Amino acid sequence: MSSEHPESFDASTSSAETAARQATAASASPSQMSWERQALSDLVQANLKEQQAARRWKMGLRLGWLLFWLIVIWQIFSHNQSTASITTPHTALVNIKGEIADGADASAENIVSAMRAALEDSGSQALILLINSPGGSPVQAGIINDEIVRLKALHHKPIYAVVEESCASAAYYIAAATDKIYVDKASIVGSIGVLMDGFGFTGLMDKLGVERRLMTAGENKGFLDPFSPQTDAQRKHAQSMLNHIHSQFIAVVKKGRGDRLKETPEMFSGLFWTGQQAVELGLADELASLDQVARDVVKAEELVDYSRRDNVAERLVKRFGAAMGEGAWRAMRASTPIR
């Protein structure tokens, strides 16, 4: 019996400990299970909120892009539609501001199309070119000048130039074709000349010991290269070309201004004058502002702007297209390298 008592004691002790553990587990289970359920619930809720936020961002981004492209399309198709069919009497206006150059607001493409639209409108009594430009391309100015002459003969409506700050070089090339030029007394007018500028670094390169390696087919192909010396023959050729363009400029001014021009030796030297001096020299006709010309000369005080320029949407589309084109070109170069 002595050998059985320890075993009975151990068994009873083990049973008691097991019962105690079960009682403890039973007593702790509800709170522990509640905490675990709460933690799991919070985790699930946080995950659901994160997914919902991601879906909202994705949907908002898609709607934003859709709205953006709708605005772009609307801007493009509605551009300049406000002046498409104005039949009441008014003075048409076209701005020529900034550099006269291809691709600029004051390009021949923009100016010519705006002038055509303005003069084709049955309500326009006259066209005013509001000029504030230091000049630019003689080619672009020549195209506009020729079109002014053609449109005057076609529509039989007067075309006037009104100068704000400046009307110099290529800008005056344009103004010379108009019926009259009105200026402010402090405007800058003239600069009837042609230039070709650049730099030469050959002396500096010799001092630094730098060798220029330029290969051309044709002995004069690189004569405007700033790192190569210029010969006398090349300089004479460039000067002859400039003189030829200058003579074209002078002929346009004389034809446009006619007997009003009081020619002086300095008139075609590239100098410029104030508006008051320009009137005295016959380079301009009178002192007057835009509103004065519309009210007192055209007799149609209402001004309607026909100027064409890229709006924000068109600029974004062009930049986007240019970026896409550049990306495609780089991808092509990367996939098929030129050797």
Residue, then its C-alpha position, 0 to 999 in steps of 0.5 A: m500500500s505504501s507504494e500506491h500512496p505516492e502514485s495516488f498523491d501524484a495523480s490527485t496533485s496533477s488533476a488538481e493542477t490541471a483543474a486549476r489551469q483550466a479554471t484560470a484559462a476559463s476565467a481569462s479566456p473571455s477578456q483575452m479572446s475579446w482583445e484578440r477579436q478587437a485587434l483583428s477587427d481593427l486590423v481588418q477595418a484599417n485594411l478596408k479603409e486603406q483600400q477604400a482610400a486607394r480606390r477613391w484616389k484612383m477614381g479621383l485621378r481618372l476623373g481629374w484626367l478626364l476633366f482635364w482633357l475635356i477642358v483641353i478639347w473645349q478650349i481648342f474648339s472654342h478658340n476664337q469662336s467669340t469673334a467668328s460672326i460679329t456683324t455690328p459695326h466695329t473696329a477690328l484689332v490685331n495685336i503684333k507684340g513681341e518678337i516677330a518670328d516663326g512659332a511666336d505669337a507674332s508669327a506670319e501664320n497667326i497675324v495673317s490668319a487674324m487679319r483675314a478673319a477681321l477683314e472678312d467680317s461684315g461688321s468690321q469697318a477698318l483694321i488696326l494693327l496694334i504694334n509693340s515689337p522690337g522686330g524680328s524675322p525679315v521673312q515673317a515681316g515680308i509675308i505680313n507686308d505682302e498680305i496687307v497689300r493684298l487684303k487692302a485691295l481685296h476688301h477695300k477697308p483701311i488698315y492702320a498701324v497704332v504704335e505703343e512702345s516700339c515699332a522697330s526693324a521688322a515691325y516697321y517693315i510691317a507698319a510701312a504697308t498700312d494706310k497710316i501709322y499712328v504713334d505716341k510722342a515717346s514711341i520708338v520708331g525706325s531702325i531700318g536696317v539688317l544685322m547678323d550677329g555672332f561671336g568668334f573664339t579663335g584667338l582664345m582657342d589659340k591661347l588655350g591650345v584648343e584645336r577645332r576639328l570641323m569637317t565639311a563638304g564645301e569650303n564655305k559650309g562652316f563659315l558662320d562657325p564661331f570656332s573657325p576663322q572667317t575669310d575676307a571672301q566669306r565676310k564679303h559674301a555675308q555683307s552682300m547678302l545683308n545689303h540685298i535684304h536692306s535694299q528690299f527693306i528700303a524699297v518697301v518703306k519708300k513704296g509704303r510711305g511715298d511722298r510722306l517720307k522726308e528722306t535724310p542720309e541717316m533714315f536708312s542707317g539703322l537709327f531709330w527716333t521718338g514718335q514725335q520725330a518720326v512724324e516730322l520725318g514722315l515715318a509716321d503720320e500722327l500722334a494718336s492712341l488706339d481708342q482715339v483712332a477707333r473713335d475719331v478716325v474709323k468712327a467705330e468705337e467698339l473694338v473687337d480683338y481678332s488676335r490669334r495666339d495659342n491658349v493654355a490648352e493648345r500650349l499644353v497639347k503641343r508640349f505634351g506632343a513634343a514630350m511624347g515625340e522626344g520620348a519615342w525618338r529616344a526609345m528608337r535611338a536606344s533600341t536601334p543605335i546609330r553606328 
